[in-house]
């Protein structure tokens, strides 16, 4: 937690795997990153990349200052990390944007990112940003996305940074339908007074990219882009020209939830 006026913040710590710290990441990862720039505006990014011998290729979806694009990652590099698991690298996309980063190895399956504006250009220059990546696993077909999912997201709008916060859950039918959705949100100090119900639909490609349509009761539908790290977890962003919002969806472990389901000791970050 940051300490000292006028800054406040919070985060999390994850135990590193010592055996993975000195190795260049390898494999196919799904990632998310959120950046903020006073000159370029906010951006949300989700996608998939493959690292082989330090070289990078892949695809991403980016909401940069309210404009959604889906460039390919045409190049980039992961340089070897030091003994602490800290390394440097970059992504180069088909729009000509180079996004530099520092990365920290958690283990062979999980990386943490910090934007490096000195190694960036275009809309990635002069930014601050954080992200993470997780190794992708599983087979991605419509029936693999089934059961209850809980999610959270946060984002920026024209009024404030981190002015949008949302939590909720939904039931994926395994047939492209979404039902029993509920969400609570707070945008710029105006929280929902009761949960908003929603239904929807989804379609998924074999690479794990899913297009999700959310249909809230009493308001207009909107789209989200999910990149599945596995059938039980996804990183996503909202396709909305008025905000840059991104988050995580995780499969619920129980099909029936009650008061007795919530038991034991928990950690909290907020």
C-alpha positions in Angstrom: 0.0 0.0 0.0 1.4 3.4 -0.9 2.0 5.7 2.1 2.2 9.4 1.9 0.1 12.3 0.7 -1.2 12.9 -1.8 -0.8 9.3 -3.0 -2.8 6.2 -2.0 -3.0 2.8 -3.5 -3.0 -0.9 -2.9 -1.7 -4.1 -4.6 -0.8 -7.7 -4.0 2.2 -9.9 -3.5 2.7 -13.4 -5.0 5.4 -15.9 -4.0 7.9 -16.3 -6.8 9.2 -19.7 -8.0 13.0 -19.6 -7.6 13.5 -22.1 -10.4 11.8 -19.9 -13.0 13.5 -16.5 -12.2 16.5 -16.8 -14.5 14.7 -18.1 -17.6 13.3 -16.1 -20.5 9.5 -16.7 -20.5 8.4 -19.2 -23.1 5.0 -20.3 -24.3 1.7 -18.8 -25.1 0.3 -16.2 -22.7 -2.9 -14.2 -22.3 -2.4 -10.7 -21.0 -4.1 -7.5 -19.8 -2.7 -4.0 -19.3 -4.1 -0.7 -18.4 -2.2 2.5 -19.2 -2.7 6.2 -18.5 -1.2 9.2 -20.3 -2.0 12.8 -19.8 -1.1 13.4 -23.5 -2.6 10.3 -25.1 -5.4 9.4 -22.7 -6.1 6.0 -21.2 -5.9 2.6 -22.8 -7.0 -0.9 -22.1 -5.3 -3.9 -23.7 -6.1 -7.6 -23.7 -4.7 -10.3 -26.0 -2.5 -13.3 -26.6 1.2 -13.5 -27.4 3.7 -16.4 -27.9 7.3 -16.1 -26.8 9.9 -18.4 -28.5 13.6 -17.7 -27.9 12.7 -14.3 -26.7 10.9 -13.3 -29.9 7.2 -12.3 -29.7 4.1 -12.6 -31.9 0.4 -12.5 -31.2 -2.8 -10.5 -31.3 -4.5 -7.9 -29.1 -7.5 -5.8 -28.7 -6.9 -2.2 -27.6 -9.2 0.6 -26.5 -7.0 3.6 -26.9 -8.8 6.8 -25.9 -12.2 5.3 -26.7 -11.2 3.8 -30.1 -11.2 0.0 -30.3 -8.6 -1.6 -32.6 -7.5 -5.2 -33.0 -3.9 -5.1 -34.2 -1.6 -8.1 -34.5 1.6 -8.2 -32.5 4.1 -8.4 -35.3 7.3 -8.3 -33.3 8.9 -7.6 -30.0 11.3 -9.2 -27.5 11.7 -10.5 -24.0 15.2 -9.9 -22.8 16.7 -12.3 -20.3 15.7 -11.6 -16.7 18.2 -11.1 -13.9 18.5 -13.2 -10.7 15.5 -11.4 -9.2 13.3 -12.3 -12.2 13.3 -8.7 -13.5 13.6 -8.3 -17.3 12.8 -5.8 -20.1 11.0 -6.2 -23.4 8.5 -4.7 -25.8 5.6 -5.4 -28.1 5.5 -4.0 -31.7 2.0 -4.0 -33.2 0.7 -3.7 -36.8 -0.3 -0.1 -36.1 3.3 0.9 -35.7 3.1 1.3 -31.9 6.0 0.0 -29.7 5.0 -0.7 -26.1 8.0 -1.2 -23.8 7.8 -2.8 -20.4 9.6 -4.1 -17.4 8.5 -7.6 -16.4 8.8 -9.7 -13.3 8.6 -13.4 -13.3 6.3 -14.9 -10.7 6.7 -18.5 -12.1 6.7 -20.2 -15.4 3.0 -19.4 -15.8 2.6 -15.9 -14.6 4.3 -12.5 -15.3 3.7 -9.0 -14.0 4.2 -5.9 -16.2 5.1 -2.2 -15.7 5.0 0.1 -18.7 8.4 1.5 -19.8 7.7 4.8 -21.6 11.4 5.2 -22.4 11.2 2.1 -24.6 7.9 3.1 -26.2 6.6 5.3 -29.1 3.4 6.7 -30.3 0.4 6.1 -28.1 2.5 4.1 -25.6 5.0 6.9 -25.0 4.7 9.0 -21.8 2.5 6.5 -20.1 2.1 4.8 -16.7 0.6 1.4 -16.7 0.4 -2.0 -15.1 -0.5 -5.5 -16.4 -0.1 -9.2 -16.1 0.1 -12.3 -18.2 -0.9 -15.9 -17.6 0.0 -19.0 -19.6 -2.9 -20.1 -21.8 -4.2 -23.7 -21.4 -7.2 -25.6 -22.5 -9.4 -26.1 -25.6 -11.7 -23.2 -26.6 -15.1 -24.1 -28.0 -18.5 -22.8 -27.1 -19.3 -25.7 -24.7 -16.1 -25.1 -22.7 -17.5 -21.8 -21.5 -20.1 -23.1 -19.1 -21.4 -22.4 -15.6 -21.1 -19.5 -13.3 -18.5 -16.8 -13.6 -17.8 -13.8 -11.3 -16.0 -10.7 -12.6 -14.7 -7.3 -11.7 -13.5 -4.4 -13.8 -12.4 -0.8 -13.4 -11.6 2.0 -15.8 -11.3 5.6 -16.6 -13.7 8.1 -18.2 -13.7 11.7 -19.2 -14.5 12.7 -15.6 -12.0 10.8 -13.6 -9.3 8.2 -13.4 -10.5 4.9 -11.9 -13.9 6.5 -11.9 -15.6 3.2 -13.0 -15.8 0.1 -10.9 -18.0 -2.9 -11.6 -18.5 -6.4 -10.0 -21.0 -9.1 -10.9 -21.7 -12.6 -12.0 -23.4 -14.5 -14.8 -24.3 -18.0 -16.0 -22.8 -19.2 -19.3 -25.0 -21.8 -20.9 -22.3 -23.7 -22.8 -24.4 -22.9 -25.9 -23.5 -19.2 -26.6 -26.1 -17.8 -24.2 -25.7 -15.8 -21.0 -28.3 -15.7 -18.3 -28.9 -14.8 -14.7 -26.5 -11.9 -14.9 -26.2 -9.4 -12.0 -23.9 -6.5 -11.6 -23.2 -3.6 -9.2 -21.3 -0.6 -10.4 -20.1 2.8 -9.3 -19.4 5.5 -12.0 -18.0 8.8 -10.8 -19.7 8.5 -7.4 -23.0 7.3 -8.6 -23.4 3.7 -7.4 -26.2 1.4 -8.4 -28.8 1.2 -5.7 -29.9 -2.3 -6.6 -28.1 -5.0 -8.7 -28.6 -4.6 -12.5 -29.8 -7.8 -14.1 -28.6 -8.8 -17.6 -28.6 -11.5 -20.2 -26.5 -11.8 -23.3 -24.6 -14.0 -25.7 -21.0 -15.0 -26.6 -19.0 -16.5 -29.4 -15.5 -17.9 -29.0 -12.7 -18.6 -31.5 -10.2 -21.5 -31.2 -7.4 -19.0 -30.0 -9.5 -18.1 -26.9 -10.8 -14.7 -28.1 -14.5 -14.3 -27.3 -16.9 -11.6 -28.2 -19.5 -11.1 -25.4 -22.7 -9.1 -25.8 -24.2 -7.8 -22.5 -27.9 -6.8 -22.5 -28.8 -5.0 -19.2 -32.4 -4.7 -18.2 -33.7 -1.3 -19.2 -30.6 0.0 -21.0 -28.7 -0.4 -24.2 -26.6 -3.5 -24.9 -22.8 -3.3 -25.2 -19.9 -5.6 -26.2 -16.9 -6.9 -24.3 -13.8 -8.7 -25.7 -12.6 -11.7 -23.6 -9.3 -13.4 -24.0 -9.5 -16.8 -22.2 -6.4 -17.8 -20.3 -8.3 -21.1 -19.7 -11.9 -22.1 -19.7 -12.1 -20.9 -16.1 -10.4 -17.5 -16.4 -10.4 -14.6 -18.8 -9.1 -11.0 -19.2 -11.5 -8.6 -20.8 -12.1 -5.1 -21.9 -15.3 -3.1 -22.7 -15.9 -1.8 -26.2 -17.1 1.7 -25.3 -16.0 5.0 -26.8 -16.7 6.9 -23.5 -14.4 4.8 -21.2 -11.5 2.5 -21.0 -12.5 -0.3 -18.7 -10.9 -3.8 -18.2 -11.1 -6.6 -15.8 -11.0 -10.3 -14.9 -13.7 -13.0 -15.1 -13.2 -16.3 -13.1 -15.3 -19.4 -13.0 -17.2 -19.9 -9.8 -16.3 -23.1 -8.0 -19.8 -24.0 -6.7 -23.0 -24.4 -8.7 -25.2 -23.4 -5.7 -24.2 -20.6 -3.4 -25.5 -19.9 0.0 -24.5 -18.2 3.3 -22.8 -21.4 4.4 -20.6 -21.3 1.2 -18.7 -18.4 2.7 -16.5 -19.8 5.4 -12.9 -19.7 6.4 -10.1 -17.1 6.4 -9.7 -14.6 3.5 -7.3 -12.0 2.5 -8.5 -8.6 1.1 -7.2 -5.9 -1.1 -9.2 -2.9 -2.2 
